[in-house]
Amino acid sequence: MTHVHGSWLRAADAARLLGADGAVAPTIFAEMSALADATGAINLGQGFPDDEGPAEVLETAREAILSGQNQYPPGRGAPVLREAIAEHQERFYGLSWDPETDIIATAGATEAIAATLLALLDGPDDEVVVFEPFYDAYAAVIGLAGARIVPVRLRWPDFQPDLDELSAAVTDRTRVILVNDPHNPTGTVFSPDVRARIVELAERHDAVIVTDEVYEHLVFGDPHVPIATVPG
């Protein structure tokens, strides 16, 4: 019991949810949602739609449930879904992934990030470079793994990281560079120079690049460029 409690506190503290007196504070998402409800404001704080979604998607889901697709899928995800993901990556980015060996489907991006970071991190000697502001689950999982978070701040007006600050943040202790691009919550898209520097630093310091690209199809102008397509 003590071990579980300690892990929970470590995660909460890393996510900045513990006050100086040890009291637990609400997440920023809960706080903004409560304020939106109280004031009648439009809530841009959480990533869920304010309508029922496309009718054809709802109908497809209903038909799938009625046809028997309503039980546990394989642990790696249903084959048809993994094949569709592989086709998506090839279609949009020219990336060739094997759905049998390269792709795992999870219950949302947060589970994927948590599983990945917990698999890669191994205690206080490991550091994770993140771009601040960041999704609070990043810090919680890094704290749960017992690793150290190293933030690189994105500043007004263009919210691009300073390349010198980024280079100083990545060292031989860096196990992971966690890249959220397109970025939440600033909406920025990293420049080619930033992507190239991230790849260069990861290669130099033997770090793993983990990407969160959930807003890949919400960009304006040029299409999204996954860092996986950058040479190196």
C-alpha positions, 0 to 999 in steps of 0.5 A: 500500500505504501508503495502505491501511495508513494507512486501516486504522490510522485506522479501528482507532484510531477504534474504540479497537482500538489500544493506546498501543504500536500493538498491535491489541486484539480488539473487545469482541464478540470479547472477550466471546465468548471469555469466554463460551466459556471460562466457559460463560456465556450470551453476550449480547454478540453479536446472533445467535440460539442456535437454528436459527430458525423452521422455516418461514423455513429452508424458505422459504430452501431452496425459494428456493435450489432454485428458482434464486434463488441468484445475484447480486441487483440492486445495489439489492436484489431488487424483491420485497424492496424492495417488502416493505420499503416495505409494512413501513414503511407498515404499521407507521409510515405512512411512504410510500417508493417501492421504486424510488427510496427503498430500497436493500437491503444485506448487513446494517445495518453495510454500510448504515451504512458506505455511508451515512457514507462517502457523507456525510462528507468529511474532518476538517471533518465531525463525527458526533454519536453516543450513547455507548456505541455500536456500535464499527463507527460509530467505525471508519467515521467514522475511515475517512472521516477525520471526527471523532466527537463522543460524547454519553454516555447515563447511568444510570439511564434512559440518556437523553441530557442535552438541554443536552449534546446541544445543545452537541454539535451545531454547524455542523460537525456533518454527521451525527447518528447515532441508534441507537434502540432503543439497543444496548447499553443497551436504552433507547428515546429519549423524545419530547423527545429525538427532537424535540430531535434533529430541531430541532438537525439542522434548525438546523445543516443536519445529516443524521439517520442512524438505526440501528433494528435493534431496532425490533420488540423494544420493550416497551409502546408501539410503536417511533416512527421519528424519520422520523415526527417533524414537521420 
